[in-house]
Amino acid sequence: MQNETNIQSIGVSLLRIHFGIILLAHGWLKVYVFSIAGTVGYFASIGLPPIIAYLVIFGELVGGLALILGIQTRLAAALAVPIVFGAAVMNGGNGWLHSASGGGWEYAASLTVIAVSLAIMGSGQYLRININPLNRFLPSTICD
């Protein structure tokens, strides 16, 4: 019988991988479906500078991969917070449900809660790569 710590670690690991897949898929979508130029154009159409589009794409791709692999989970999740919170804010005027016209903010708000939770909890002990080259430069409170 598994103890509570192991069961919680399995849950955290699954949440981390799931959130990483979501971020990676959204970054992939921005590059290969919408195109980088299309994404930059969309961000400009809603009043955001091009650098924000590039940072979001980079954050979703690299952050998503880091989360899937369990590399610097707390840092990757913390850096994802402004991305998903920004999406919630930008969709705030479209209503609550994501299925609303233009998309609502509930999905992005849920992702924000997941990102904050992972930034607090870390990676879990399962299904992660234990290569964290930044550990010697970062405070132990944000290293997995």
C-alpha angles and dihedrals in degrees: 000000000000119000123236094259092058092047091049090048090053089052093049091047092051092047091050094050092044093051091045091054091050092051093045091049092051092049091047090050091053092051104037105027107028092024124225091268091050092050092048089049092051092049089050090050090059092047102262123131119246093250089067091057091051092047092049092049092047092045093050095047100040095032092048092051092046090051093048090051094040094239114151091341097175093050094044092048093047091051090050092057096081090046096054095034089051089053090052092050093046090051094044094104093053096071133255106292120074088220091064119109107285091011125278129241103249095090094050090044089054090050089051091055090049092050093049091046093052091046087057100039102037127212106316117236100271135082098006137124113239097216109115107159091174093060093094091054100042131068113264090241091073098038119093 
